[in-house]
Amino acid sequence: MRNKMEVDSTKNSGVSEEQLKHQWDELDTRLKGIVTGYRKEAHSSQNDVLSRMKQFFVKRSLLFKEHSIRVLETDEQLLQLQSEEENILYLKKCQTLGTMKQTCAISGDGDSGSKSDTYETCKKKVRWK
C-alpha cells in the first residue's frame, strides 16, 4: 500500500521517488523518537512514583516503630506505678497488721495465730518485691 501511495503522490505532486522515500524515512525516525522519548518519560515517571511510595512506607514504618516504643514505655510506666502502689498497699497492710500484733501481744490475747501468719506472709511479699 505504501508503494501505491508513493506512486500516486509522486504523480500528483511532481516529487521524485527518492525525495518521497527520504520524507517517509524522516517521518519514521521522528515517530520512533517520539515513542522512545515517551517510553523514557513514562519509565522515569514510574521510577519517581515507586521512589515516593518507598519513602512513604519507610516513613510510615518509622512512625509506627516510634509509636510502638512510646506505647511500650507508657505501659512500663503504668506497670511500675501499679507495682509501687501494690508495694505501698502491702506496707500499709503490714503496718496495720504489725500494730494489731503489738496490740494483741500487749493485751495478752492468745488467739493471734492467724493474724501473725498473715503478717509474716505480708512481710515476706514486701521483702521480695
C-alpha positions in Angstrom: 0.0 0.0 0.0 2.9 2.3 0.8 4.3 1.9 -2.7 0.9 2.7 -4.3 0.7 5.8 -2.1 4.2 6.8 -3.1 3.5 6.3 -6.8 0.2 8.2 -6.5 1.7 11.1 -4.6 4.7 11.4 -6.9 2.4 11.6 -9.9 0.3 14.3 -8.3 2.9 16.5 -6.7 5.8 16.0 -9.0 8.2 14.9 -6.2 10.7 12.3 -7.1 10.6 8.8 -5.6 13.9 9.3 -3.7 12.6 12.5 -2.1 9.4 10.8 -1.1 11.4 7.9 0.4 13.5 10.3 2.3 10.4 12.1 3.7 8.9 8.8 4.8 12.2 7.8 6.5 12.3 11.2 8.2 8.7 10.7 9.5 9.6 7.2 10.7 12.6 8.5 12.5 10.6 11.2 14.2 7.8 8.8 15.2 10.4 6.4 16.7 12.0 9.3 18.5 8.6 10.3 20.0 7.9 6.8 21.1 11.3 6.4 22.6 11.0 9.7 24.4 7.6 8.8 25.7 8.8 5.5 27.0 11.8 7.1 28.7 9.5 9.7 30.3 7.0 7.0 31.4 9.8 4.9 32.9 11.2 7.9 34.7 7.8 8.9 36.0 7.2 5.3 37.1 10.5 5.2 38.9 9.7 8.5 40.6 6.3 7.2 41.8 8.0 4.0 43.1 10.6 6.0 44.9 8.0 8.2 46.6 6.0 5.1 47.6 9.1 3.6 49.1 9.9 6.8 51.1 6.3 6.9 52.3 6.3 3.3 53.5 9.7 3.8 55.2 8.5 6.9 57.0 5.3 5.2 58.0 7.2 2.2 59.3 9.5 4.5 61.4 6.5 6.4 62.8 4.8 3.1 63.7 8.0 2.0 65.4 8.3 5.2 67.4 4.6 5.0 68.3 5.1 1.4 69.5 8.1 2.4 71.6 6.1 5.2 73.2 3.2 2.8 73.9 5.6 0.3 75.5 7.3 3.0 77.6 3.9 4.1 78.8 2.9 0.5 79.6 6.1 0.1 81.5 5.5 3.3 83.4 2.0 2.2 84.3 3.2 -1.2 85.4 5.9 0.4 87.5 3.3 2.7 89.1 1.0 -0.2 89.7 3.8 -2.2 91.3 4.7 0.8 93.5 1.1 1.2 94.5 0.9 -2.5 95.4 4.1 -2.2 97.5 2.6 0.8 99.3 -0.6 -1.2 100.0 1.4 -4.1 101.3 3.4 -1.8 103.5 0.2 -0.3 104.9 -1.2 -3.7 105.5 1.9 -4.8 107.2 2.0 -1.7 109.4 -1.7 -2.3 110.3 -1.0 -6.0 111.0 2.1 -5.1 112.9 0.1 -2.7 115.0 -2.5 -5.3 115.6 0.1 -7.9 116.5 1.6 -5.5 119.0 -1.8 -4.7 120.4 -2.6 -8.4 120.8 0.7 -9.1 122.4 0.2 -6.2 124.9 -3.3 -7.1 125.7 -2.4 -10.7 126.1 -4.8 -12.3 123.5 -3.8 -15.8 122.9 -5.7 -16.1 119.6 -3.5 -14.1 117.3 -2.1 -17.1 115.3 -4.0 -16.3 112.1 -3.1 -12.7 112.3 0.6 -13.4 112.7 0.6 -15.8 109.8 -0.9 -13.0 107.6 1.6 -10.6 109.0 4.5 -12.9 108.1 3.2 -13.6 104.6 2.7 -9.8 104.1 6.2 -9.2 105.4 7.7 -11.8 103.0 5.9 -10.3 100.0 7.1 -6.8 100.8 10.7 -8.0 101.3 10.9 -9.8 98.0 9.3 -7.1 95.8 
